[in-house]
Each structure stands twice: as structure tokens, then as C-alpha cells.
Amino acid sequence: PVITYSINQSDAVTAVSESLKQDTYKYFSITREIRVIPNFISMADYNRISRDGKSNCHRTTYAPAGEKILLHMSNFRKVKRLDDVIQLFFKVQKEVPSRLLLVGDGPERNRIEQLCRDMGIFGIVKFLGKITAPEQILSLADIFLLPSETESFGLAALEAMASGVPVISSNTGGLPEVNKDGISGFTANVGDIHEMASKALLLLKNPEMLHTFKEQARKVASGFDISVVLPAYESLYNSLIVKTV
């Protein structure tokens, strides 16, 4: 009731994705118009990392034998489906020498660490914990994994794409609005580990295709740059000021 009242009494309401907008209408009795304005990033931050050219030498820290690097970044909650990340990686590393970097922390971490031990892959999975500059680690990855149960937007996927990393994600919530299937990466049904692994292997086994997807990921991400999104907020605020005056 409090959320419904607050939204209906607001002069303007925004949602970060069309999916979140529709969910809001579905679960709350909303009478206000909801305008979709997505989350944004500053591409300049990721361009700077790319220009520094440090990725290749830093990769050897995590992939000393030139293995491919897969990466997942989240708050390690059940909704992120960390089990799927591990199972997906397990399938991939059996066909392509790979390492998995897990960035973040949360309630699922201890269980996932034990799962990696039980599966015999703990030695090729690196738990990095919370980091202050994720763009530096993201730039090392070949593929970003985000098989979430649901995402209202998928900011982590956008950050990966801005780093030139294709995303393998579920097709739930706002993720398909960020990760364009067949362009910036691939999407699959929630829990379809086989399909996700298949798409990851398709990219990893085809260097030219992987390069193309890296470029396309950055191009898609540029559509969410602050220079593109901020004017939408400014326009909204200005329209309210005009109404008030």
C-alpha cells in the first residue's frame, strides 16, 4: 500500500526497463504513467581501460597457460543462480581450457566454494570478493555469465558489454533489453545450462566470431552511455518545472 500510494502521488514515475514497468503495473494498482529510462554507464571509463592495453599482461595472473576467462559478478544471492554459473563453466572447461573468475560476495559464497571443491574445479575457479574497480577485471574476460532467475535491468551485463565482453544470460526480466541476443551475446531460458554452455563454446571456439561479438557488445553498450540517457532525465525534470511554473 505504501509503495502504491507513493507512486500514484508522484508527479513523474520512471522504470529502468520495459519489463520493470510492466511488472509494476501487474503487481501494484498504479494509475500514473510510467516512463522507461534505462540505467546508464560512462563509456569513457571503459574506453580508458581499453586504451591502457594492460589486459594481456594481467590475464596471465588468472590464466597463466593462456586459458579463456569466463566471469560472473553479483551479490551472490540465490536469484543469481550461482549453481548454473558453476555447472555452465564445468561444461565449457571440459572442451576449452578455461578459468572462471567470480567477483562479489554474499550469502551463497560458502556453498558455492564447496560445490567447486566437490566438482573438482576449485583450482580453476578464482573467488575475487568485492572489488572497487570492476571495469579493470571485466576487461580481462572473454565471456560474462549472468544466468539470473530475474533481473529488473542487468547493470552488470551492461558493464561487461562496455568492457567489450559478450554476455551469456537468461532471457528474463530486463536482460533481453540490455543483452541483444545474437549481437552482444546470447540469451536462453532460465535454467537452460546446456544452451548457455553451447553458445559460450560457439564463441570460444571461433576467434573471429568472438572478436565480432566483443565489438558489437561495446556498440550496444554505447547506447546506454550517460550522454544518451541523462538528457532523458533532464527532459523529464524540465517538463515538471514547466508544469509547476
C-alpha positions in Angstrom: 0.0 0.0 0.0 2.8 2.5 0.8 4.6 1.8 -2.5 1.3 2.1 -4.4 0.4 5.4 -2.7 3.9 6.8 -3.2 3.9 6.0 -6.9 0.4 7.3 -7.5 1.1 10.6 -5.7 4.3 11.2 -7.6 4.5 13.8 -10.4 6.6 11.5 -12.5 7.5 7.9 -12.4 10.3 6.1 -14.2 11.4 2.5 -14.6 14.8 1.2 -15.8 13.3 -1.3 -18.2 10.0 -2.1 -20.0 9.9 -5.3 -18.0 10.0 -3.5 -14.7 7.4 -1.1 -16.0 5.0 -4.0 -16.8 5.8 -5.7 -13.5 4.9 -2.6 -11.7 1.5 -2.3 -13.4 1.0 -6.1 -12.8 1.7 -6.1 -9.0 0.6 -2.6 -8.0 -2.6 -0.7 -8.6 -0.9 2.1 -10.5 -2.8 5.0 -12.1 0.3 7.0 -13.1 2.1 6.8 -16.4 5.5 5.1 -16.1 8.3 6.3 -18.4 11.1 3.9 -19.2 14.6 5.5 -18.8 17.3 2.9 -18.6 20.3 2.7 -16.3 23.5 4.2 -17.8 27.2 3.9 -17.7 30.1 6.2 -18.7 31.8 4.6 -21.7 34.8 6.9 -21.1 35.7 4.8 -18.1 35.8 1.6 -20.1 37.4 3.2 -23.1 40.3 4.3 -20.8 40.8 0.8 -19.5 40.9 -0.4 -23.1 43.4 2.2 -24.2 45.8 1.4 -21.3 46.4 -2.0 -23.0 47.1 -3.8 -19.8 44.7 -6.7 -20.2 47.1 -9.1 -21.9 49.8 -9.0 -19.2 47.2 -9.0 -16.4 45.5 -12.1 -18.0 48.4 -14.3 -17.1 47.7 -13.7 -13.4 44.5 -15.6 -13.8 45.1 -17.6 -16.9 48.8 -18.5 -16.9 48.6 -21.0 -19.7 46.5 -18.8 -22.0 43.2 -20.2 -20.9 39.9 -18.5 -21.8 38.4 -16.4 -19.0 34.8 -16.6 -18.0 33.5 -14.1 -15.4 30.5 -13.7 -13.2 29.8 -10.7 -11.0 27.0 -10.3 -8.5 25.9 -10.2 -4.8 25.9 -14.0 -4.6 22.2 -14.3 -3.8 20.0 -17.3 -4.9 18.3 -15.2 -7.5 21.7 -15.0 -9.4 21.7 -18.8 -9.8 25.3 -19.3 -9.0 24.8 -23.1 -9.3 24.1 -22.5 -13.0 27.2 -20.4 -13.4 29.3 -23.3 -12.0 27.5 -26.0 -14.0 27.8 -23.9 -17.1 31.5 -23.4 -16.6 32.0 -27.1 -15.8 30.7 -27.9 -19.3 32.7 -25.3 -21.0 36.1 -26.1 -19.4 35.8 -29.8 -20.4 36.0 -28.7 -24.1 38.0 -25.4 -23.9 40.8 -24.8 -21.4 39.2 -22.0 -19.2 39.3 -20.3 -15.9 36.3 -18.8 -14.0 36.5 -15.5 -12.1 33.8 -14.9 -9.5 33.5 -11.2 -8.4 31.4 -10.2 -5.4 30.3 -11.7 -2.2 27.1 -12.7 -0.4 25.1 -15.5 1.3 25.8 -18.1 -1.4 29.6 -17.8 -1.4 30.5 -20.6 1.1 28.1 -23.1 -0.5 29.4 -22.3 -4.0 33.0 -22.7 -2.8 32.1 -26.1 -1.5 30.3 -27.0 -4.7 33.5 -26.2 -6.7 35.5 -28.4 -4.4 33.0 -31.3 -4.8 33.2 -30.9 -8.6 37.0 -30.9 -8.6 37.3 -27.5 -10.2 38.2 -25.3 -7.2 41.7 -24.9 -8.6 40.5 -23.2 -11.8 37.9 -21.0 -10.1 39.0 -17.8 -8.5 36.9 -16.0 -5.9 37.9 -12.4 -6.0 35.4 -11.0 -3.5 34.3 -7.4 -3.7 36.4 -5.1 -5.8 36.3 -1.3 -6.2 37.1 -1.1 -9.9 35.2 -3.9 -11.6 36.0 -2.5 -15.1 39.6 -3.5 -14.7 38.7 -7.1 -14.1 35.9 -7.2 -16.6 38.4 -6.1 -19.3 40.2 -9.4 -18.8 37.2 -11.7 -19.6 36.3 -13.4 -22.8 32.7 -14.1 -21.7 30.4 -12.8 -19.0 27.9 -15.2 -17.4 24.6 -13.9 -15.9 22.0 -16.8 -15.8 19.8 -15.0 -13.2 16.3 -16.0 -12.2 15.3 -12.4 -12.8 16.8 -9.0 -13.3 14.9 -5.7 -13.5 17.7 -4.4 -15.8 21.1 -6.1 -15.7 23.6 -3.4 -14.9 26.4 -6.0 -14.5 25.8 -7.2 -18.0 25.9 -3.6 -19.3 29.2 -3.1 -17.6 30.6 -6.2 -19.2 29.4 -5.2 -22.6 31.0 -1.7 -22.1 34.3 -3.6 -21.5 33.9 -5.4 -24.8 32.8 -8.7 -23.2 29.9 -10.7 -24.8 27.3 -11.8 -22.3 25.6 -15.2 -21.9 22.5 -14.6 -19.9 19.0 -15.8 -19.2 16.2 -14.1 -21.1 14.3 -12.9 -18.1 13.2 -9.5 -16.9 15.0 -6.6 -18.4 18.1 -8.6 -19.6 16.9 -9.0 -23.2 16.6 -5.2 -23.4 20.3 -4.9 -22.5 21.9 -8.0 -23.9 20.8 -8.3 -27.5 20.6 -12.0 -28.5 22.9 -12.9 -31.3 24.5 -9.4 -31.3 26.1 -8.5 -27.9 25.9 -12.1 -26.7 23.2 -14.8 -26.3 20.2 -15.3 -24.1 18.5 -18.6 -23.1 15.6 -19.7 -20.9 16.3 -19.6 -17.2 18.0 -22.9 -16.1 18.9 -23.9 -19.7 22.5 -24.6 -18.8 23.0 -26.8 -21.9 22.0 -24.0 -24.3 24.1 -21.4 -22.5 27.2 -23.6 -22.5 26.6 -24.4 -26.2 26.6 -20.6 -27.0 29.6 -19.9 -24.9 31.5 -22.7 -26.6 30.4 -21.4 -30.0 32.1 -18.1 -29.2 35.2 -19.5 -27.6 35.9 -22.0 -30.4 35.5 -19.3 -33.1 38.0 -16.4 -32.5 36.7 -14.3 -35.3 33.2 -14.6 -34.1 34.2 -13.8 -30.6 36.0 -10.7 -31.8 33.0 -9.6 -33.7 30.7 -10.1 -30.6 33.2 -8.1 -28.5 32.9 -5.2 -30.8 29.2 -5.5 -31.1 28.9 -5.6 -27.3 30.7 -2.3 -26.9 28.5 -0.8 -29.7 25.3 -1.9 -27.9 26.6 -0.6 -24.6 27.3 2.8 -26.1 23.6 3.3 -26.5 23.4 3.3 -22.7 26.1 6.0 -22.3 25.4 8.8 -19.8 25.4 11.2 -22.8 22.4 9.4 -24.2 20.4 8.7 -21.1 21.0 11.8 -19.0 19.1 14.1 -21.4 16.0 11.9 -21.0 16.1 12.6 -17.2 16.7 16.3 -17.8 13.8 16.5 -20.2 11.6 14.8 -17.7 12.6 17.2 -14.9 12.3 20.2 -17.1 8.7 19.2 -18.1 7.8 19.1 -14.4 9.4 22.5 -13.8 7.3 24.0 -16.6 4.1 22.4 -15.2 5.0 23.9 -11.7 5.6 27.4 -13.1 
